[in-house]
Amino acid sequence: MIEVRDLKIHYGDLVAVDQVSFSVSPGSIFGLIGPNGAGKTSVLKAIASLLEPTYGDILVNGKSVLHQPEKARCLLGYMPDFPPVYEDLKVWEFCDYFAHAYGLRGEDKRSRVLECLLTTSLNEHKHQFCKTLSRGMKQRALLAKTLVHDPSVLLLDEPAANLDPKSRIELRNILKKLADSGKTILISSHVLSEIEDTCDSIGFMQSGKMVKSGTLEEVLRNNPGTSVVRIHLSSPAPKLPDVVSQIPALSGLELISEDRLRFEVTLKGNQTEASQVLAQLVSSGIPVSEFSCQKQKVEDLFLQLESQPLNKQTFA
């Protein structure tokens, strides 16, 4: 488990991270998103004990990274953005090298390296030189060496960057299996589609602050932004455009079927506003047979929050 409490990180006069708090439970995958310079990598480095915070505390399975760094490091596996692979080593040698660095010896080391290669689907390629691997396979090799000491907490900075769709799917499946085994996983990424498909919780950072965080479902459901609503009528309703124009929360009515029974409209608000809009349509005599809000995507949330001034955003 990861617990970040009131974390502050200053680089001279620059406040890179400002009172950030969040937690990641065992068996879950937390995605940290935000624009460049938001403070995501600084947070990961602080959790990995590579950067000393200005203020606050970080607990990894109850061990303070600040006050018990050696004990905390034993629990951590950190994969930074664009880490190098040792190209003149074979895949198994690359993992074996790091297993040796972690103090594993003999049969324990051999079995652990094999287990990591199997976990990352690299056992069939273990005799290949790292320089011959594709980008996706190199990422898996880096993940394998990150797992050799069996850390309970994984910190992954941009693990899906520059991967093709097949490699992303393979990486996603590996991470989900690791989470199912009980590992705590924190990912920082700009690949928003992967965050949505992989993570069960997210946190959005901007200008060093955690603007919004929670489970994926909670964050997207409670976001007071805009969403697309589909309306299906049981019979034509010529007055629908006039009714929609009188509801402030609705805009951009669009006909999407030739029978004039299906429409899409933009809703400003969340599920509460959607319920109120439906009641207004029905009370105005519109024969609504179906009314559904299309699921908002992480990308929509990212663009919306990034475009808002920080002092107008709702912190959660």
Buried (B, 14 or more C-beta within 10 A) or exposed (E): BBBBBEBBBBEEEEBBBBBBEBBBEBBBBBBBBBBEBBBBBBBBBBBBBBBEBBEBBBBBBEBBBBEBBEBBBBBBBBBBBEEEBBEEBBBBBBBBBBBEEBEBEEEEBBEBBBBBBEBBBBBEBBEBBBEEBEEBBBBBBBBBBBBBBBBBBBBBBBBBBEBEEEBBBBBBEBBBEBBEEEBBBBBBBBBBBBBBBBBBBBBBBBBBBBBBBBBBEBBBBBBEBBBBBBBBBEEEBEEBEEBBEEBEBBEEBEEEEEEEBBBBBBBBBBEEBBEEBBEBBEEBEBBBEEBEBEEBBBEBBBEBBBEEEEEEBEEB
